[in-house]
Amino acid sequence: MPAVESGPRPVLTFTAQRRGKPPRHFADLSVDQRREVAAELDVPGFRMDQMARQYFVHRNADTATMTDLPATDRERLGETLFPPLLEKVRDLTADGGSTIKSLWRLFDGAMVESVLMRYPDRATLCVSSQAGCGMACPFCATGQQGFTRNLSTAEIIEQIRQAHLACEEGDLGEPVKLTNIVFMGMGEPLVNFKAVFEALHRICDPAPAGFGMSARGVTVSTVGLVPGIEKLADLGLPVTLAVSLHAPDDELRDELIPINSRFKVGQLLDAARSYFRKTGRRVSIEYALIKDMNDHEWRAKKLAQELNSRGHGWAHVNPIPLNPTPGSIWTASTRRAQDIFVQTLRDNGIQTTIRDTRGSDIDGACGQLAAELVAEKGRK
């Protein structure tokens, strides 16, 4: 099995390099916790609702401009509940201005990325849930960086608030509504399940509890943490589950996706099928097509067999042309191999759509921008 050319393969880990926690932020607080903090700060409970409407409805995190708050309290509440969590380092635009990839510096210097994409009638944000990633997938730019730490709920939500503002202010060329959130940025969301699950409530709960976005517009991706899928199914929010499968057989997936050593393909697909039964939400099967590695016709037939053996219509396959990363031998499949793979799935009754790839001209693979900045500092 080929390895990354620039060095040894990363190691699967759940242990963060850094343990420091970001400061408490208003977006970390549930409705019940807001009441507790109101008592702690000696302010009426309705002040929390006022700040929640400012934050989740008006996208405002500056208490100095919250004129519905008493002037005497604004500075104190701002310092206590709205510490700055994200600092914009760089924006790169692509696709005629309809894609913006942002690099953010966190309170401890860790870097994360988000990608905002405009479509004809909507906008989608790809959000990060961790700084780095411990899943060690050898073809993934983020996986090569290792696992720095989990993001807090508020660090996730701040990416989304900033994206709402960018959409409303026309940063994508014209004002557009942010309707979709995909947890497909840096990190494995189900490793950071507590913060991610809280973030899902802030995203979907109606104001003033959250942004009030539709759960059907939210996708949570995983490389295959079966216990996390089961917890997600019990959350009570009908978000879409996306499984980054990339191989239908354990022999290859053990090499491509190291977590497969713990949860095999059969276990993973059983959990995904169970998620469909519990939530009624069709599961997305993500499949990065890698030249001469996983793009064989027989593997397409094997994938169709695995899905069909668990029923029909419960999964939709999204083949993804691989976005190669520097220092790696992994590259995208040929167009002919891609076409054969897709047609084989369709011929076997599997709904299949080639996933739109954005930002290929701006280091579109997640983690590349952060890795480049680290490399620049090293050269200096």
Secondary structure, DSSP 4 states (H G I P E B T S, - for coil): ----TTSPPP------S--PPPPP-GGG--HHHHHHHHHHHT--HHHHHHHHIIIIIT----GGG-TTS-HHHHHHHHHHH-----EEEEEEEEGGGTEEEEEEE-TTS-EEEEEEEEETTEEEEE--SEEE-SS--TT-HHHHH-EEEEPPHHHHHHHHHHHHHHHHTTTTSS---EEEEEE-SSS-TTTTHHHHHHHHHHHHSPTTSS----GGGEEEEES--HHHHHHHHTSS--PEEEEE---SSHHHHHHH-GGGGTS-HHHHHHHHHHHHHHH-PPEEEEEEEBTTTT--HHHHHHHHHHHHTT-SSSEEEEEEE----TT----BPPHHHHHHHHHHHHHTT--B-PPP---GGGT-STTHHHHHHHHHHHH-
